[in-house]
Amino acid sequence: MNQSSRWADLLLIVVIAAVVVVGLRSMRQGVEGGPQPIAAGTTLPALAVAGWLDHYGPPPLPDGEELLVVDCGASWCGPCRAEMPRLKQIRDQYKPLGVTLIGLTPETERDLPQIEKFIETVDGFDWPVGYGANSVLDALRVQAFPTVIVFNSDEEVVWSGIGSHGLADALDRLLAR
């Protein structure tokens, strides 16, 4: 084995070790410092979006004892897509109890064909979706998709999570008060 071959092998070993170290650090940060839920008490910012999908219109805000569930996601997000059947089921179950569901996406007007194409794949999808919602998502400090947030009638966060796991239990607790 010649000298340059040994250096190449050594360099390869160093690169592999660096990748392993960075990967392990990223995994640890994902557990310890990953996306955080939205802080309880955070106020709902103005729903300043580029627009609402035409056939759904802008949503009503909570009134009285109602709760507003905001699903923050995007049509290109695999986990967001996977959440839709569960969100539809939750929406159907809790809508008669005064729970409103809306969607917010950072996608823009040019993405409307993809958004609508995705919506057509979800049987019974009929809740409002605001697109171009970057300012709202930034104000809420949404760090990951899908993020689901529940606001009370005072327009304050009372529950949030990465995805809808635990949402039904939270709604049961909040509606029992």
Disulfide bonds with the S-S distance in Angstrom:
Cys77-Cys80 2.48
